[in-house]
Amino acid sequence: MFTRTGDDGNTNVINKRIGKDSPLVNFLGDIDELNSFIGFALSVIKWEDIRQDLMRVQQELFIVGEEAVKNEGKIKEESVKWIEKRTVEYRKESGPVKLFVIPGGSEEASRLHVVRSVARRIERNAVKYSKEVQFNKWIIVYLNRLSSLLFAMAIVANKRNGVEERIYDIGKYF
């Protein structure tokens, strides 16, 4: 589908024309990218709990994008609390994790690590964009917690697949 209305480098955001290089449009594009990578991870994840959680996150990412535009307070502490609760549940299953896990292992875990790293980049960019775009404060908190959830899911995916984590031994080099 094409409309040709963006050929001049501008796009519509709530009936207002703004540049495609604006912080807001960049943030919305980042959220779309993250949502797409989650869909990519979902295409191989077979566990219903992780699938359901990722599908909920996908829905919430649409709300994050809408919230960045309208700033109506739809992303709240409750969304952050849900992520924290789910992260704790996955961490209980994985057991203690040493710092500096080397991303990889099973295909599911590897895809979740890619999603996690994209979420981290978007969080960094959201902090930068928030200097120019008025964000609900919970958006950055949500994105910060989201990467923790994705990390926990990746560790659990390797455990469920019987794949041992590779750990970077910082003491070996320092």
N, C-alpha and C positions, 0 to 999 in steps of 0.2 A: 504494500500500500504506500502511496505517496500523495502528498497534497501540494507540493511545490512551495508551500508557504514558508518553509525554512531555508530556501535557497539563498536568502540574503544574510544568513548567519544568525538569524533571530528565531525564537520559538515562542509559542503561547504558554504561559503559566498563569492560570486563573484569569483568562481573558486579558492578559497584559503581555505585550511583546517585550522580551528581554533577550540579551545576547546569549548565544550558546556557550560562550566562554565565561559566563557569570558564575560566581561561587555557588549560587543556588542550583543552576542547571548542572554544574559539575557534581554537586552533592547528589542530586537526583540520579544522575548517570552512575555515580558510584554505588548507590543503593541498588539500582537495576543490575549492575555487574555482580554485586554480592548475591542478589537473589538468583541470578542465573547460575552462579557457581554452586549455590545450594542445590538447585535443580540438577546440576551435573553430578553432585555427590549422591543425591537421592536415587539416581538411576542405577546405582550399584548397592545401595544399603538395603539389607534384607531384614533388619530387626525393627519390629513395629514400634517400639518405644522411641528409638532414635528417629525413625521416619516421621512419626506423629509430631515430635518436638521440632524437627526441621520444617515440617509443613506449617506449624504454628508460627515459627520465626518468619517464614516467607510471607505469611499474612501480615504479621506485625511490621515487616519492612515496608510494605505498602503504606501502613499507617505512619511510619517514621517519615516517609517521603511526603505524605499529605501534611503531616505535622510541620515539616520544615517550611512548607508553603503557607499554611493557614495559621499555625501557632495557636491551636485551640486547646492544648493540654490533653490530647488523647493518649500520648505516651506518658505514663505515670509510674509512680513507685511500684504499683502492683505488677507491672510488666517486668520491672527489674527484679522484684522479689521472686517471681516465677522462674526467671533464669537462674537466680541464685539457688533456689530449691532444687531445680533439675541438675544443676552443676554438682551440688552436694551429693545427690543420689548417684550420679555417675562416678564421682570420686570415691564413694563408699565401695562401689563395685571394683574400681581399678586398684584401690589400695594406695598407699603412699607413692608419690612420683618424685623421683630425683629431678633436680633442675637440669636444664639443658638437654632435653630429649631431642634427638636428631629426627626431624620429620621423615616419615616413611613407614615402611612395613607393609601391611595389607593394602589392597587397592582402596578399600573404604577409608582406612585411616589416612592414607596419602591424600585422598581427595578432601577429607575433612581438614587436614593441615593446610591445604591450599585455601580453602574457605576461611579458615582462621586467619591466615596471613592477609587475605584480602580485607577481612573485617578489621584487622588492626590498622591497615593503611587507611581505611575509610574513617576510622576513629581519629587518626592523626589529622586527616584532611578536614573532618568535621570541626575539630578544634580551630583549625585555620579559618574555615569558612565562617565559623560563629563570630568571628571578629567583624564580619561584614553583613551577615544574615542573622537576624534575631531568632535563635533556636530556643525551644523549650529545653530547660537544663537537663531533663531526663533523657534526651536523645543521646548525648555524649556518655552519660552513665550507662544507658542501655547498650550502646556499642561496646563500651569497655567490658561489661559483663558478658556480652555475647561471645567475645573471643575466648573467654575463660570456659564457657559452655562448650564451644567447638573443640577446644583443646581436650577437655574431659571426654567428649565423645570420641575423639581420635584415639585416645589411650584405651578406652573401653573397646573400640572396634578392633584394635590389635589384640587385646586380651581375649575377646570372644573368638577371634580367629586363631588363637594360639601362637601369635607372633610376639616375640620378645622385643621390647623397646631397645633401641640403641641409645646409649647415653654418651654425651660428650664429657670427657673427664677433664675438667678445667685444671685440676691439680696436676695432671700429667704435663701441662705446658707452663704452669706458673709456680 
